[in-house]
Amino acid sequence: MGGIMAGSAGAEHGSGADLPLRFPYGRPEFLGLSPDEVECSADHIARPILILNKDTRRLPWTTGYAEVINAGKSTHNEDQASCEVLFVKKKPGGANSTPNKNSSSKRRSSLPNGEGLQLKDSSDTDGINLHYWSLFDGHAGSGAAVVASKLLQHHILEQLQEIVDILKNTAVLPPTCLGEEPDNPSTNSRTLTRAASLRGGVGAPGSPSTPPTRFFTEKKIPHECLVIGAIESAFKEMDLQIERERTVYNISGGCTALVVIYLLGKLYVANAGDSRAIIIRSGEVIPMSSEFTPETERQRLQYLAYMQPHLLGNEFTHLEFPRRVQRKEVGKRMLYRDFNMTGWAYKTIEEDDLKFPLIYGEGKKARVMATIGVTRGLGDHDLKVHDSNIYIKPFLSSSPEVRVYDLLQYEHGPDDVLILATDGLWDVLLNEEVAEAVTNFLPNCDPDDPHRYTLAAQDLVMRARGVLKDRGWRISNDRLGSGDDISVYVIPLMHGNKQS
């Protein structure tokens, strides 16, 4: 991924090198690797592809997974992944109780053998089953990615515990205030207009025969919006936890986050960063995320800098120009863009325009403050511009984009899948190339083979990594292969229909 510009932020990024690690480095638990196997996986020259080859029940829905380390970009594989089946149970004390981080909610992990497909016994009475897949692409160290892979699911679980009873009761809309009786959508409560209340008609305020009536229109919030809000809140809480604990633990760098939750017949795909999710259904590609980069978030970043210019440390300009402005161009008119513009216009160049641009470069080389190539994710709280005291975190958001896919609207075949992958895959393969590879690969596998999706994930990683030749790693048509860490899930969607 874009990450940290080489040599620009190393020492400034982490100030806790002497602190203990929050969690030790390793590979995803569901791979079940021994310490020796973890060490062997870190071969930057051979770059062995790791797959789930011991017990497919370690992952729900016979999910496929494969990964490979980078070609020497960083010591460790800075990608991390986790996958669990959780049971969301109402918090002790009810919906209005204070969140309790030590609540004794039931939880069954898919690690190592809790496949989790047998949890239906109690879900209809006092909770809901939740399936969770995640990918984290670290930069400037693996610390934030490791922490997020261990803890983000618990923040999501905690957020959902408060609303589990509301989510189970799909017949009525969520109440506006907890503790209120929810409105039944089949009945329309009478809402007074301001004119009617002023006329003192029936139902006007103060009328003796007036039943309690709401005087204002009220938004009807669907259940899935509560789930989206819970996921968004969990991302924020995870980022705040990293910020708090970085003074106690060595939590290096930051990470992007791509999370999928299956809950009550729907898939919720939450993305903060430049990893990507696509659904392949009957050979068709359905994008389930969009990448957040300095280019895609230019206007948000520029607006923040415009509103709070002190964040630029008097060294950067929030305006965008086609290239660096030179002193000899002061007084001339040059093309530029401000936060309120998608097009370009001419402006007279001033002294302030000679400052370094907030966003500089194009494509994968675009950087915020010449330092970082992603604009959303977790961590990065200590990240500064090289040789300065200018913090970059104010420009980096932990807020994910969440997209929803209703599995119950479609009958999915065995070759319909959700692909999750870090940008090591997408940097070299288009959506259409991935879809073509999967739709050609899966029909050649036995439909009853539980390893077919793991083999499909392995095939994708192999296509993106390529083969080591004299001129580096090469893929089809002698194109340059990915030298980045690559992690891929292939999740069959037909299991979601079976769960419903």
C-alpha positions as MATLAB code, in Angstrom:
seq = 'MGGIMAGSAGAEHGSGADLPLRFPYGRPEFLGLSPDEVECSADHIARPILILNKDTRRLPWTTGYAEVINAGKSTHNEDQASCEVLFVKKKPGGANSTPNKNSSSKRRSSLPNGEGLQLKDSSDTDGINLHYWSLFDGHAGSGAAVVASKLLQHHILEQLQEIVDILKNTAVLPPTCLGEEPDNPSTNSRTLTRAASLRGGVGAPGSPSTPPTRFFTEKKIPHECLVIGAIESAFKEMDLQIERERTVYNISGGCTALVVIYLLGKLYVANAGDSRAIIIRSGEVIPMSSEFTPETERQRLQYLAYMQPHLLGNEFTHLEFPRRVQRKEVGKRMLYRDFNMTGWAYKTIEEDDLKFPLIYGEGKKARVMATIGVTRGLGDHDLKVHDSNIYIKPFLSSSPEVRVYDLLQYEHGPDDVLILATDGLWDVLLNEEVAEAVTNFLPNCDPDDPHRYTLAAQDLVMRARGVLKDRGWRISNDRLGSGDDISVYVIPLMHGNKQS';
ca = [
       0.000    0.000    0.000;
       0.985    3.631   -0.215;
       2.088    3.826    3.391;
       4.919    5.960    4.661;
       7.279    7.635    2.254;
      10.669    5.984    2.576;
      12.949    7.758    4.977;
      10.456   10.460    5.830;
       8.904    9.472    9.110;
      10.743    6.587   10.668;
      11.979    7.884   14.002;
       9.082   10.265   14.524;
       6.388    7.675   14.033;
       6.778    5.600   17.139;
       7.977    6.888   20.484;
       7.318    3.693   22.445;
      10.081    1.428   21.193;
      11.167    0.679   24.778;
       7.629   -0.288   25.874;
       6.313   -3.867   25.850;
       4.278   -5.051   22.869;
       0.497   -5.083   23.307;
       0.431   -8.431   21.474;
       3.350  -10.366   20.015;
       3.774  -10.424   16.246;
       2.444  -13.494   14.493;
       0.345  -14.667   11.611;
      -3.463  -15.074   11.808;
      -4.417  -17.521   14.547;
      -6.739  -19.498   12.299;
      -3.745  -20.611   10.197;
      -2.534  -22.590   13.204;
       1.150  -22.045   12.400;
       3.970  -23.114   14.673;
       6.733  -20.588   15.518;
       8.994  -22.340   13.003;
       6.353  -22.057   10.297;
       5.888  -18.366   11.076;
       9.628  -17.881   10.695;
       9.668  -19.749    7.378;
       6.777  -17.640    6.091;
       8.941  -14.520    6.434;
      11.218  -15.464    3.521;
      11.232  -12.322    1.354;
      13.017  -14.141   -1.482;
      10.995  -17.360   -1.817;
       7.742  -15.697   -0.654;
       5.832  -18.921    0.172;
       2.052  -18.658   -0.051;
       0.350  -19.615    3.215;
      -3.065  -21.245    3.080;
      -5.485  -22.914    5.446;
      -4.518  -26.495    4.653;
      -5.002  -28.352    7.917;
      -8.635  -27.978    8.871;
     -11.142  -25.987    6.809;
     -13.448  -25.881    9.835;
     -11.182  -23.273   11.358;
     -13.067  -20.735    9.255;
     -16.878  -20.529    8.900;
     -18.666  -21.158    5.604;
     -15.581  -23.056    4.277;
     -14.050  -19.612    3.708;
     -10.831  -19.630    1.729;
      -7.766  -17.653    2.801;
      -4.251  -17.197    1.457;
      -1.420  -14.743    2.081;
       2.169  -13.974    1.112;
       4.811  -11.656    2.536;
       6.266   -8.696    0.645;
       9.462   -8.730   -1.403;
      11.593   -7.007    1.245;
       9.586   -3.842    1.835;
       9.330   -4.503    5.592;
      10.764   -7.036    8.029;
       7.379   -8.474    8.935;
       4.255   -9.156    6.937;
       2.333   -6.060    7.988;
      -1.027   -7.485    6.866;
      -3.120   -9.108    9.581;
      -6.393  -11.013    9.484;
      -8.924  -12.448   11.899;
     -12.138  -14.410   11.536;
     -14.533  -15.427   14.292;
     -18.086  -16.499   14.973;
     -19.513  -14.510   17.870;
     -22.696  -14.641   19.879;
     -24.180  -11.233   20.632;
     -26.038  -11.381   23.908;
     -27.836   -8.558   25.676;
     -25.738   -6.810   28.290;
     -26.570   -7.548   31.914;
     -28.868   -4.844   33.201;
     -30.695   -4.207   29.942;
     -30.373   -1.738   27.133;
     -30.064    1.282   29.398;
     -27.244   -0.124   31.467;
     -23.774    1.341   31.454;
     -21.437   -0.474   29.030;
     -19.455   -3.087   30.867;
     -16.245   -4.164   29.191;
     -16.102   -7.263   31.353;
     -19.623   -8.446   30.576;
     -19.952  -12.189   30.533;
     -21.529  -12.419   27.074;
     -21.307  -15.760   25.366;
     -18.684  -15.912   22.667;
     -17.503  -18.786   20.573;
     -14.450  -18.259   18.449;
     -13.833  -20.133   15.247;
     -10.335  -20.757   16.595;
      -9.181  -23.396   16.441;
     -12.182  -25.712   16.019;
     -15.220  -23.640   16.887;
     -16.486  -23.443   13.330;
     -19.494  -21.761   14.805;
     -22.102  -23.118   12.422;
     -23.917  -24.849   15.272;
     -24.828  -21.771   17.288;
     -28.499  -21.699   16.353;
     -29.561  -23.374   19.585;
     -29.630  -20.197   21.673;
     -29.731  -17.438   19.056;
     -33.521  -17.416   18.831;
     -33.961  -16.817   22.558;
     -31.416  -14.448   24.044;
     -29.035  -13.274   21.330;
     -27.877  -13.220   17.733;
     -25.119  -15.031   15.857;
     -22.525  -12.847   14.151;
     -19.896  -13.910   11.619;
     -16.818  -11.698   11.379;
     -14.010  -11.473    8.822;
     -11.332   -8.767    8.806;
      -8.156   -7.628    7.054;
      -5.712   -5.012    8.324;
      -2.904   -3.575    6.204;
      -0.237   -2.092    8.446;
       2.322    0.579    7.681;
       5.401    1.796    9.569;
       5.228   -1.344   11.675;
       2.792   -4.158   12.351;
       1.736   -3.035   15.844;
      -1.561   -1.292   15.069;
      -2.594   -4.042   12.650;
      -1.929   -6.771   15.233;
      -3.851   -4.913   17.950;
      -6.817   -4.220   15.680;
      -6.942   -7.847   14.555;
      -7.219   -8.934   18.192;
      -9.608   -6.308   19.534;
     -11.830   -4.653   16.912;
     -14.352   -7.502   16.946;
     -14.837   -7.014   20.692;
     -15.651   -3.351   20.193;
     -18.207   -4.318   17.535;
     -19.671   -6.932   19.859;
     -19.974   -4.418   22.685;
     -21.714   -1.864   20.477;
     -24.229   -4.463   19.270;
     -24.982   -5.781   22.760;
     -26.855   -2.612   23.635;
     -29.268   -3.003   20.721;
     -29.571   -6.770   20.348;
     -33.202   -6.888   21.516;
     -34.113   -4.111   19.086;
     -32.418   -5.914   16.179;
     -34.242   -9.154   16.937;
     -37.622   -7.408   16.901;
     -37.823   -6.751   13.164;
     -41.601   -6.264   13.231;
     -41.293   -2.754   14.709;
     -38.945    0.123   14.030;
     -36.276    0.999   16.610;
     -37.473    3.371   19.346;
     -36.144    6.917   19.230;
     -35.233    6.719   22.915;
     -34.216    3.526   24.686;
     -36.908    2.459   27.094;
     -39.737    3.823   24.958;
     -42.253    1.508   23.380;
     -41.345    1.338   19.685;
     -43.863    2.481   17.102;
     -45.548   -0.107   14.950;
     -44.953    0.866   11.321;
     -48.427   -0.387   10.373;
     -50.088    2.370   12.408;
     -49.720    6.052   11.596;
     -49.646    8.269   14.663;
     -51.299   11.650   14.092;
     -48.872   14.547   13.810;
     -50.164   18.074   14.311;
     -49.142   20.923   12.081;
     -48.025   24.136   13.714;
     -51.089   25.914   12.255;
     -53.490   23.375   13.755;
     -51.940   23.710   17.198;
     -52.178   27.494   17.022;
     -55.858   27.288   16.100;
     -56.483   25.385   19.318;
     -58.215   22.558   17.495;
     -58.650   19.041   18.740;
     -55.342   17.758   19.885;
     -53.860   21.202   20.389;
     -51.458   21.630   23.289;
     -53.377   22.198   26.494;
     -56.669   20.853   25.177;
     -58.400   18.870   27.947;
     -59.340   16.002   25.633;
     -55.934   15.750   23.987;
     -54.146   12.419   24.184;
     -50.335   12.576   24.400;
     -49.240   13.350   20.858;
     -45.874   13.933   19.215;
     -45.896   17.401   17.678;
     -43.039   16.894   15.247;
     -42.409   14.540   12.393;
     -39.962   11.824   13.353;
     -37.463   10.006   11.184;
     -38.017    6.285   10.894;
     -34.642    4.611   11.381;
     -34.369    1.089    9.910;
     -32.623   -1.676   11.810;
     -29.657   -1.914    9.444;
     -28.778    1.713   10.213;
     -28.303    0.713   13.856;
     -25.847   -1.972   12.784;
     -23.978    0.508   10.583;
     -23.823    2.956   13.495;
     -22.533    0.235   15.805;
     -19.736   -0.615   13.362;
     -18.800    3.048   12.924;
     -18.740    3.561   16.686;
     -16.581    0.447   17.142;
     -13.975    1.743   14.683;
     -13.828    5.004   16.603;
     -13.477    3.215   19.945;
     -10.720    0.983   18.551;
      -8.782    4.028   17.371;
      -9.222    5.738   20.738;
      -8.002    2.611   22.539;
      -4.836    2.552   20.424;
      -4.318    6.221   21.245;
      -4.698    5.607   24.992;
      -2.576    2.468   25.139;
       0.323    3.743   23.035;
       1.688    5.351   26.210;
       1.774    1.942   27.920;
       2.519   -0.397   25.015;
       4.616   -0.276   21.875;
       1.894   -0.083   19.205;
       3.797    0.836   16.083;
       2.406    2.544   13.012;
      -1.124    2.452   11.740;
      -3.288    0.236    9.585;
      -6.163    0.204    7.170;
      -9.185   -1.899    8.126;
     -11.611   -3.921    6.001;
     -14.297   -5.753    7.957;
     -17.246   -7.935    6.958;
     -20.054   -8.848    9.328;
     -22.855  -11.277    8.593;
     -25.848  -10.518   10.784;
     -29.525  -11.417   10.375;
     -29.274  -12.267    6.691;
     -27.197   -9.260    5.648;
     -23.521   -8.635    4.953;
     -22.084   -5.378    6.271;
     -18.799   -4.415    4.587;
     -16.884   -1.671    6.420;
     -13.783   -0.176    4.840;
     -11.323    2.412    6.135;
      -8.330    2.537    3.816;
      -7.352    1.192    0.418;
      -8.134   -2.508    0.718;
     -11.075   -3.662   -1.389;
     -14.105   -5.961   -1.343;
     -16.056   -7.181   -4.351;
     -18.893   -9.656   -4.781;
     -18.795  -11.964   -7.779;
     -22.328  -13.179   -8.536;
     -23.010  -15.142  -11.721;
     -19.748  -13.744  -13.075;
     -20.830  -10.153  -12.458;
     -18.698   -7.823  -10.304;
     -20.465   -5.878   -7.530;
     -18.113   -3.403   -5.779;
     -18.598   -3.459   -2.001;
     -16.068   -0.792   -1.009;
     -14.224    2.236   -2.320;
     -10.625    3.199   -1.604;
      -9.748    6.183    0.581;
      -6.579    7.856   -0.661;
      -5.177   11.403   -0.726;
      -6.689   11.779   -4.198;
     -10.155   10.421   -3.431;
     -10.342   12.470   -0.215;
      -8.714   15.620   -1.561;
     -11.676   17.900   -0.868;
     -12.166   16.662    2.713;
      -8.491   17.163    3.490;
      -8.345   20.573    1.840;
     -11.466   21.739    3.672;
     -10.043   20.700    7.037;
      -6.818   22.565    6.284;
      -8.786   25.609    5.141;
     -10.840   25.635    8.351;
      -7.867   24.911   10.639;
      -4.773   26.325    8.901;
      -2.663   25.910   12.060;
      -2.624   22.150   11.319;
      -0.378   22.921    8.351;
       2.376   24.304   10.594;
       3.025   27.213    8.232;
       4.841   24.760    5.942;
       2.059   23.549    3.654;
      -0.635   25.062    1.480;
      -4.083   23.473    1.237;
      -4.400   24.475   -2.435;
      -3.638   22.024   -5.228;
      -1.568   22.925   -8.286;
      -0.633   20.757  -11.291;
       2.984   20.873  -10.089;
       5.152   22.564   -7.481;
       5.008   26.333   -7.769;
       8.373   28.028   -8.362;
       9.405   31.433   -7.065;
       9.753   32.828  -10.585;
       6.003   32.203  -11.041;
       4.916   34.589   -8.252;
       2.589   37.142   -9.853;
       1.733   34.877  -12.767;
      -1.612   33.106  -13.176;
      -1.522   29.335  -12.707;
      -4.073   26.526  -12.615;
      -5.234   25.538   -9.124;
      -8.033   23.783   -7.194;
      -9.510   24.636   -3.810;
     -11.648   22.434   -1.536;
     -14.885   23.622   -3.178;
     -13.766   22.740   -6.704;
     -13.808   19.617   -8.824;
     -12.692   21.572  -11.871;
      -9.678   23.835  -12.286;
      -9.282   27.634  -12.545;
      -6.467   30.196  -12.743;
      -5.254   32.247   -9.811;
      -2.474   34.778   -9.318;
       0.408   33.064   -7.529;
       1.336   34.535   -4.122;
       4.170   33.867   -1.672;
       2.004   31.445    0.345;
       1.545   29.290   -2.748;
       5.249   28.433   -2.659;
       4.674   26.222    0.395;
       4.646   22.460   -0.088;
       1.195   21.158   -1.134;
      -0.912   19.336    1.458;
      -1.447   16.601   -1.136;
       1.368   15.916   -3.560;
       1.835   13.246   -6.204;
      -0.497   11.088   -8.264;
      -1.926    7.599   -7.943;
      -0.068    5.318   -5.528;
       2.591    8.012   -5.107;
       0.147   10.607   -3.753;
       0.980   11.564   -0.163;
      -0.524   13.663    2.608;
       2.144   16.110    3.775;
       4.754   14.141    1.813;
       4.396   11.298    4.301;
       1.463    8.885    4.121;
      -0.482    7.414    1.222;
      -3.734    6.430    2.949;
      -6.206    8.748    4.637;
      -8.382    6.403    6.691;
      -7.532    3.685    9.153;
      -6.504    3.085   12.744;
      -3.471    4.288   14.700;
      -0.826    6.717   13.410;
      -1.294    8.902   16.495;
       2.415    9.713   16.769;
       3.010   10.210   13.054;
       4.678   13.526   12.222;
       6.015   15.159    9.115;
       9.727   14.383    8.857;
      11.937   16.680   10.930;
       9.016   18.696   12.285;
       6.393   18.816   15.032;
       3.482   18.748   12.587;
       1.124   15.874   13.412;
      -0.629   14.194   10.506;
      -3.309   12.362   12.513;
      -5.872   15.221   12.324;
      -6.121   14.541    8.591;
      -6.503   10.757    9.024;
      -9.990    9.457    9.767;
     -10.913    6.206   11.507;
     -14.447    6.363   10.097;
     -15.304    3.511    7.716;
     -17.635    3.482    4.769;
     -20.217    0.724    5.346;
     -22.092   -0.976    2.496;
     -24.879   -3.492    2.965;
     -25.685   -6.558    0.861;
     -28.907   -8.453    1.558;
     -28.125  -12.125    1.045;
     -31.803  -13.058    1.250;
     -32.620  -11.205   -1.968;
     -30.705  -13.703   -4.071;
     -30.175  -17.419   -4.424;
     -26.427  -17.879   -4.593;
     -24.670  -20.720   -6.337;
     -21.436  -22.383   -5.178;
     -19.365  -20.058   -7.410;
     -20.820  -16.803   -6.009;
     -18.280  -15.320   -3.612;
     -17.216  -12.233   -1.685;
     -13.542  -11.375   -2.238;
     -11.661   -9.381    0.408;
      -8.066   -8.431   -0.261;
      -5.428   -5.923    0.732;
      -4.087   -3.597   -1.940;
      -1.220   -5.967   -2.714;
      -3.742   -7.800   -4.910;
      -5.572   -4.811   -6.383;
      -2.392   -2.929   -7.293;
      -1.743   -5.433  -10.081;
      -5.125   -7.061  -10.833;
      -8.325   -5.357  -11.957;
     -11.730   -6.321  -10.556;
     -12.533   -7.950  -13.879;
      -9.301   -9.963  -13.875;
     -10.052  -11.242  -10.366;
     -13.621  -12.129  -11.360;
     -12.444  -13.936  -14.481;
      -9.846  -15.889  -12.507;
     -12.377  -16.984   -9.880;
     -15.155  -17.855  -12.341;
     -12.705  -19.943  -14.360;
     -11.132  -21.623  -11.321;
     -14.087  -22.638   -9.136;
     -16.063  -24.647  -11.752;
     -13.018  -26.882  -12.169;
     -13.139  -27.821   -8.480;
     -15.362  -30.428   -6.893;
     -18.414  -28.504   -5.532;
     -18.245  -30.654   -2.398;
     -14.538  -30.057   -1.804;
     -14.253  -27.887    1.348;
     -10.822  -26.704    0.151;
     -12.068  -25.211   -3.142;
     -12.283  -21.653   -1.798;
      -8.870  -21.885   -0.143;
      -7.437  -23.045   -3.464;
      -9.175  -20.142   -5.197;
      -7.617  -17.707   -2.707;
      -4.219  -19.304   -3.272;
      -4.671  -18.943   -7.028;
      -5.412  -15.216   -6.682;
      -2.363  -14.617   -4.497;
      -0.205  -16.536   -6.947;
      -1.529  -14.483   -9.873;
      -0.751  -11.213   -8.068;
       2.660  -12.261   -6.705;
       3.806  -13.839   -9.950;
       7.009  -15.731  -10.535;
      10.519  -14.576   -9.629;
      12.542  -13.907  -12.770;
      15.748  -12.057  -13.558;
      13.888   -8.750  -13.552;
      11.873   -9.330  -10.395;
       8.445  -10.795   -9.758;
       6.445  -11.054  -12.975;
       2.792  -11.884  -13.671;
       0.880  -12.508  -16.912;
       2.007  -10.636  -20.036;
       5.350  -10.068  -18.274;
       3.835   -7.328  -16.135;
       5.469   -6.440  -12.818;
       3.971   -8.502   -9.995;
       3.069   -7.210   -6.561;
       5.983   -6.693   -4.195;
       3.612   -5.861   -1.338;
       2.089   -8.088    1.312;
      -0.984   -9.812   -0.148;
      -3.897  -11.247    1.869;
      -7.075  -12.657    0.326;
     -10.359  -14.102    1.609;
     -12.741  -15.959   -0.709;
     -16.096  -16.226    1.099;
     -18.839  -18.363   -0.509;
     -22.195  -16.604   -0.341;
     -24.412  -19.687   -0.558;
     -23.673  -20.405    3.111;
     -25.370  -17.155    4.014;
     -28.569  -18.428    2.435;
     -28.262  -21.638    4.423;
     -27.834  -19.702    7.690;
     -31.015  -17.725    7.196;
];
